[in-house]
Amino acid sequence: MWMNHHAIFKFVRKVNARILFANGILLLITTAIPFITGLLSEYLNLPEAKTACAVYTASFVLVSVAFNYLWWAVIRDRSLLKEDFSERAIEKITRNYSLGIPLYSAAFAGTFVSIYLGIGICTALWIFWSVTVKDL
């Protein structure tokens, strides 16, 4: 998450109130992730594991919504971006972020089939985000 957050802001020249608000929402949700991860860890081998995993995967749906909102806030006013930031890079990041909400939603739904399916989809997405952020 921090790598993607940093990748967004390395292209921003100036911020406005909308970007600050969107960033605040993202950071607020992100601060809950360690607690939610601990919840999953605590209940992973108990009967409540499915509920804990549902909370866990749902939190990443929210993080993805927040990242998309922040990204939308950043690209809405192109004058806030650094001059060397290309439209091609904007399109690539937009395309990558557009995958987050449906795929994390699939992880949430998959949790009700198998908690390991939900966790597996999340893990695959973390790998995807870490690989694609290097290209920016």
MOMO-V631861 format. One line per field, one symbol per residue. ss: DSSP state (H for helix, E for strand, C for the rest). phi: phi as a letter, one per 40 degrees, with the letter a starting at -180 (. if undefined). burial: # if it has 24 or more other C-alpha atoms within 12 Angstrom, else .. A space follows every 10 residues. Layout:
ss->???
phi->???
burial->???
This chain:
ss->CHHHHHHHHC CECCCCHHHH HHHHHHHHHH HHHHHHHHHH HHHCCCCCHH HHHHHHHHHH HHHHHHHHHH HHHHHHCHHH ECCCCCHHHH HHHHHHHHHH HHHHHHHHHH HCCCHHHHHH HHHHHHHHHH HHHCCC
phi->.ccccccccc bccabbcccc cccccccccc ccddcccccc dcbdbbdcdc cccccccccc cccccccccc ccccccbccc cccccccccc cccdcccccd cccccccccc dccacccccc cdcccccdcc cccccc
burial->#..##.###. ##..#...#. .##..#..## ..#..##.## ........## ########## ########## #####..... #...#....# ..##.##..# ########## ##..#####. ##..#...#. ..#..#
